[in-house]
Amino acid sequence: MGKIARVVVLVVTGSVLGFAHTTDTIAVQALMTTGSETTAPSGEPGSGDAILLVHVIRDDSGTITSGVMDFDVNINIASATNIVAIQVASGAAGQAGAAVINTDLSAANPFVHSGGTANIRKQVAVSDGTLLTKMLAQPDQFYLNVSTQNNPAGLLRGQLAKTISVTLRTALSPLNEAPPITNLDAGGGASITVLGALDSSGNIAWGHVNFDINYNFAVAHDLTAMHIHHGSSSCACPVVIPTNLKAGDITGATGGNITKSVLVTGGAGLDALKGLFVSPGDYYFNLHTTDHPGGAIRGTLQYTGRVLLRTDLSPNNEVPPATGSDTSATGVATVAAYVTRNGAGQVTSGTVNFSSLFQFSGATTIVGMHIHNAPAGTAGSIVIPSGVSGTSPVSIATGVGGIFRSVNIDPGNKDGVAALNAMLAAPDQFYLNLHTPLNPGGAMRGQLGVALTGPPAINQGGIISAVNDTTLAPASPGALITIYGANLSATSTDASGLEAPRLPITLDGTEVGIDGRQAPVEYVSPTQINVQVPFETETGNVEVFV
């Protein structure tokens, strides 16, 4: 077995991440019925489901100090009624408890329901970090309750369920159809987020599948359906998770974006939901049109790799600095990029989730939330917009709240893909910006990384075998090794999301050379790199370059 000697060669530059406070987004779900109420409701049969996104703020020790909750609630109540409360209450199944997190609905401010299905979205700022910690640790000890004017004690109730999630992607093409369609100029990209609700044994019992689909056609088409199918890339296989997109919903379309959320509770759909966690390559997404009823563009689903970028937001970071009442605003943000990569490690597509939590001195409106390309102290152009804009603003009545948005960057969005590659290689050259009417050029901003303190440096004795066995030599050709040091990478990520069945030679701008050959990279972070020793490496002491 050949030993690998440490030789420091300074090549890569970038940034490391580290901020005083951080924010994370954690999902819980609820499946609501009238029968779950402790006092049987009367006169209003119905059901419901919900996804609650809990955006928590943590201090330096990782303790949750506060947060913002986004309620996304679906109800199915046949009769017309007024929804007078949607709240989280404390109590195990079968127990009535006190409300601990209330939305702004009331008898004086109801949601007027005309009957049938409806979606209600609300946001609540929560200052009690202890409550959030307890709720996220034991969600089944809390429940979501929907009350109506006729049933003020509660019409629909469901215990909160601990939730796991996975974000999958695929490039869409007519050439992926079975058989391939060779005379259709079309494409797109699918971002699929799967949320699994866990039972008391930790098994997936039900869940949601969220679709975010970009499509484009050279000539206008009428869309008729979109589904997840179970089967290989060579078959026209059965639908297992349908959406409610139907003929007549989207006509004469040449391009656009479709978002859908599907509740899955049993049967083949639940088997598929579970399968998407363990073997997404056994499933494909298909978009159907009138001209191509069997499918116009499709793609096999695959895992993504995740990169987290965190920042503090401040009006003092703006160029020029913000003015007026916005000068007292504070905030934190996380940008989560879920990406696919080619065999060289370059990003080919991505799902970018924006999560910004903030506090202004009073009511405000956010008229823009974007990622810009420029270092600290410089104003730069927008490279990844979130969708929040002057024509699609977000009003915050109290000045305290947050914004969560997801952006689908498909392979055809060349500028977006280029921005993703550049941002993940050098996040200190990019910043997140919130804009208000008072400060349309920017009310608060934060760089998505900070400059490295120096060039890469490998620790003395910092190259070891990645196998946890002290009796083994540090490495042999084809083996994995771990390199410890400082300033080794601008971000932390692994090789998940690869479109090719082999490790890449670069991840987010970090490369490793061993004995003059580029080494396949499995994981990078500011202080650690895992790589595979090239099979051609000679035995003996060799140089390692980062």
N, C-alpha and C positions, 0 to 999 in steps of 0.2 A: 504494500500500500504506500502511496506517495504522500509525503508531507507537503503542506502548503505553508510557505514562509510569508511573513507579513512585510510588505513593502508599500509604503504610503506614496501614492502619486496623486497630485491634486488636479482634479478635472472638473467635477460637477459643482455648480453653484445653484442656489435656490433659496428656500426659506423654511423655517420650522414654525410650528404652531404652538401658541401658548397664551391664553388670555385669562383675566381675573375671574370671569364668570362665563358659564356656558349654558346653552339651551339644547334640549333634546325633545323629540316628539315620540310619544308612546301611545299606541292605539289600544282601546278596549272596545268591546262590542256588547250589544244587548239585543235579545230576541224577546219581544213583548207579546203577552196575551192578556185577555180579560180574566182568565182563570187563575193567573198568578197573583191577582190582588187578594189581600187578606179579608177584605170586605167585598162580597160579590157585587159588581156594578150591575146596573139595570138599564134596559132599554136601548143600549148602544153596542151591539156586537162589533168586534173589530180585532185588529192585530197590528203589529208594528215591529220595526227593527231599527237599529241605530249603530253608527260608528262614532265614537267619541275620540277625538284627537286631543291628547293632553300634552301641551307644550310647556315643559318644566324649565325653570331656571335653577341652576346649581351654583353653590358657592365654591371656593377653592378646595374644600374638602370633599366635594361631590354631594353634599347634602342639598336636598330640594328645599328652596326657600320660598318659592311662589310659582305661579304659572298662569296659563291661559288655556281654557277648554273650548274647543269647537264642537258643537253638537250638530250632527247630521242625522236627522230623524225622519224615517218614513212611517206614515200611518195609513191604515186601510180601514176606514170607518164608513159604512154604507150611508148613514144618515148625515144630514147637515148638523153641525154643532159648533160651539165655540171651544177652542182649546185654551184653557185658562192657566195651565201650569205645565212646564216640563222641567223636571228637577231630579237631581241625584239625591237619594236618601240613604241613610245608614241602617242596615238591617239584613240579616241572612234570609234565605228563602223561607217563606211562611211567616215572617215576622214583619210587623209594621214598625217603621222607624221615622225619625225626624229628618226633614230635608236639610241637607248640608251644602248643596250647591244649587242655586236657583237661577233660572233664566229670567228675562224681564217680562214674561207673560203673566197676566193676571186677569181677574174679572173685568177690570177697567181697561186692560190692554190685551185682548185675546187675539189668537189666530183664528180668523173666521174660516171655518172649513165647510165647503159646499157639498161634501159627500164624496165618497170614493177614496182614491189614493191621493196623497199629498206629501210633499217634502218640506220639512221645516228646518231651517238652519239658524243657529244662535251661537253667540260667543259670550263667555263669562271669564272675567279676570278673577283669579283666586289668589288671595294673599296668604293663606294658611298652608305653608309648606308641609307641616306635619300631617294635615289632612290628606294632601295629595300623596305623600309617601305611603300612608296607610292604605289608601284606596288602590294605589298601583301594586302594592305588595299583596293585598288580599281583596281583589276586586269583587269576588263572590260574596263579600260581606256588605256590599252596597248594591243598590238597584236604581234603575231609571224608571221614573213614573210619569205618565201622561194623564193629566186630569182635564175633564170637560166641565162645562157649566152644569150639566145634569148629574155628573159624577165627580164632584170636587175632591173627594178622597182618593180618586184614582180610577181610571178606566183601563189603562194598559200598563203592565209592569213586566220588567225583566231584569234578572240579576246581571250585573256586569261580568263579563268573561275575559280572563287573561287572553291576550292575543299575540300570535306570532305572525310574521309577515315575510314575504319575499317579493322582490321586484324583478320581473322577467322582461326581456325585450326580443324583438325580431325585426329584421328588414323584410319589407313586403315587396313581392315582385310577381308579375304574371308568369314568369319562367319557373316559379316554384309550384305552380298548379300541376295537378295530375289528371291528364297529360299537360305539359307546358303549353302556355299560350304565347306564341311567337310573334303575333301581329298586333299586340296591344302595347301602346306606349303608356305605361303607368308605373307607379311605385308608392312607397310610403314607409312608415315605421310604426310598430305597435309597442306600447308600454303597458304591461299588465302587472298590477299589484294585487297579490293574493293575501287575504287576511283570514287566518284560521283561529276560530274561537275554541279554547281548550276546556275540556271537562275537568272534573276533580281528579281524574287519573292522569291528566296531562295529554290526553288524546284529542285530536281535532274532532269536534262534534258538529260544527257547522261553520259558516263564514260568509265572506263577501269576496267578489272578484271585481276589481275596478279596471275599466278599460280606458285608455287614452290613445286614440288612433289618429295618425296623420295619413292622408291619402292624396294622390294627385293623378289626374288623367289628362292626356293631351287634348282629348275632346270630351264633351259633356257626357256624363253617364247618370243613370238613375240607380241609386243604391237600394238594395232590397233586404239585406240581412248581414249580420256579422256574428261570428261564433268562435268558440274554441272547439276543435275536433280532436279526437283521440286516434292516433295512428302515425305511421311512418311517413316520410316525405314523399314516398312513391305511390301512396294510395289516396283515393277519395273516400275518406273515413267518416264515421258517424259523428254528429254533433253531440257534445257532452255538456257544454255550458253555453246556452244561447243567450242573446240579449233581446231587448224588445224593439230593436230597429226593424222596421218593416217597410214594404213597398209603399211609396207615397210620402215617406218622411223626408227624404232628401232626393230631390230631382234636379236634373240639369246641372250636375256638379262637376267641376273640373279639379277641385281641390278643397281641403278643409281639415277640420279637426272634429272628432266625435268623442265624447266622454259618456260612459255608462257605468253604473254600479249594479251588480247582480247579487241578490241574496241566494245562497246555496244552503239547503238544509238536509238533503238526503238523496238517495238513489245514485244514478250514474254521475250526477253532478257533484255529489259529495266525494265519491271515489276519485273523480277528476281533480277536485280541489286538493285532496290529499296528495294525489300523484304529482301535481305541479310543484310541490315542495321537494319531492325526492327525485323526480325524473322528468323535468320539463321538456326534454328532447323527445319525449313520447307524444307530445301534443303540438298542434299548430293552430295559428289564428288564420281565419279566412274572411275576406270581405267579398260579398256577392253583389252583382248588379243584374239589371234586366237583361242586358246583352250576354252576360256570363253568369247564368243562374247557379252553375256548379262552383263558382268562385272566380274572381277576377285577379285578386292579388292575395298572396298568402306567404307565411313564413313559419318555420319551426321555432318554437320558443327556446330560450336559453337563459342561463343564469347571468347576472351582472356582477361587476365588481363595484364596491362602494368606497368612495372617498369623502371624508368629512372636512369641511373648512369652516372655522368658527371665527367670530369677530365681535368686538365691542363697537357699538355705534355711538357717535358723538357729533354734535353740531360744530364743535371746534375743529373737526377733521375736514370740514368742507372748504372748498376753494372757489370763491372767498368764503369765510366763515358765515354760518347762518345768522340771521338777525331777528329781532323782535322776540315774541314769546317762545319761539322754537329754541332759543338759546339754552333753555333749562331742560330740554328733552334728553332722555337717556334711552339706551336700548342695547340688546344683544341679538345676534343672528347666527344661524347655522345654514350653510349651503351643503346639501347632500347630493353628490353626483353618483348615479348608478349607471355604469358604462359598460359597453362591449368594446373589445379590442381585437385587432387583427394579429397575425402571427408575429409581427414585429413589435407588438405592445402598444401600437398607436390606437387611440380612441376612434371608434367608427360610428358610434351613436351614444346617446345618453338620455337619462331621465334626471332632470335637475329639480330638486325640491328646495324651495325657499321657505325658511321659517324665521320670521322677525318678530321679536317681542319688544314693546316700547312703552314709554310713559311721557306724555306731553302735559303741559300745565293745565290744559282744558280741552274741550272738544276740538277735533281736528279732522281733516280729510287727507288721506294719502293718495296723491295723484300720480305716483310713479314708484316702482320698486324694481331696480335693475342691477345687473352686474356691469361695471364699466372697466375699461382697460387703461390703467395709468398707475404709476407709483404714488406713494404718499406725497402730498403737497402739490399734486398736479391733477387737473381736471381732464378726464378722458371720455371717449365715446362709449355709447352703450353697445355691448356685445351679446348679452343674454338678457332680454326683457322677460319679466315675469307675467305680463298680461295686465298688471295694474297700471292704469294710465288715466289721463284726463277724461277720456270717454268711458273708462271703466274704473272709477275711483272706489276707495273703501273709506266709509265714514266711521269714525270712532267717537261716540257720543261723550264718553267720559275722558277721552284722551289716553286711557290705559287699555291696551289690547295687543293684538298681534295679527299677522297675516301669514297664511300658509298657502303657497301656490306650487304647482307641479308643472314643469315644462318638458315637452317631448321634443328632443332634437334628433330627427331621423337622419339616415345616411345621406339623403339628398340635400340636407341643409349644410352646405359646405362651409359657410362662414361660422355657423354654430359649432360644427365639429372642430374646426380650427381653433375657435375660442376655447373649447373644452380642453384640447390638448395643451394649449399655451397656459391656461389657468392652472391645470394640475401640475405642470412642470415648474411654474413660477407664480404661486398664488399671491405673493407680495406685490405683484404688478397688476393686481385686479382689486376692485373694491365693490362692496354692496352699498347702494345709495337709496335712501327714502326721500321722496319729494313731497312737498305740501304747497298749497296755494300761496302761503306767505313766503316760502322759499322754493320757488319752482326749479331752481338750479340745484337744489339739494338741501334738506333740512338736517340730516345726520347721515354719517357714512363711516365705514370701517374697512380697512384693508383685509383681504382674506388670508393673509399670511404676513409674517415679519421676516426681514432680511436675515440670512444666515450670519452667524457670528464669525465665520471664517470658512476657508475651503474644507473639503472633506478630510477627515483624519481617522485612521484606523487605530484602535486601542492597542497598546502593547499586549501581546498574547490574545488579541481580540478575534482571532480566526480559529474556530473550533468546528468539529463535526456537528451537524444538525441532529445526529442521533444521540440521545441521552444515554451514552454508555462510555464511561471513562476508560474502558479497556481498549476501545477502538482508536486507531490512528486518526488524526484530524480529518483526513479525506482520502479518497481514491477516485480515479476517473469515473464519472457518472454519479458520484455521491453528492448529497446535499451538504453544504457548509453554511455556517452562520458567521457573519462579519459584524463585530460590534465597534462602534466608534461615535463620532460626532459629525454633524452637518452632512450626513450621508445621503439625505433625500429631502425634498421640499414637502412631501406629503407621506402619509401612511396608507399603503394599499397592498393588495396581493394580486395574483394573476387570475382571479375569477373573471368571468365574462369573456373568456377567449373564444374566438371563432375558429381557431385552429387547434388541433390536438397536440400542442407542444408548448413549452414555456417560451416566452418572448425574450429578446435580448435587451430590452429596455422597458422600464416602468416609470412613467411620469418624469422622463428626463434623466433617470439614473441608470448607468451602465456599469458593468463590472468586467474587467479583463483578467484572465488567469493564463499565465504563460503565453501571453501574446494573442490569446483567443477570447472572443466575447463569450461570457458565461450566461446561460439561460437564467433568468431572474424569476424567483417565486414570490418574494415579498420584499418591500422596501419601507423604511421609516427613517426619521432623522437619526436614530441611534442604532438601527439594526437592518441588515440585509441578509436574506436567504437566497443562495444561488446554487446551481448545479455545476459541479466541476466538469468541463468539457471532456468527452471521452478520449480525445486525442492528447490530453495532457501527459507529459512525460513524468516518470517517477522522480522523486528528489525534491529539492527546494526550488520553488518557482515564484515569480513575482505576481502580486495581486494588485490591480489598479481599480480605483473607484473614481 
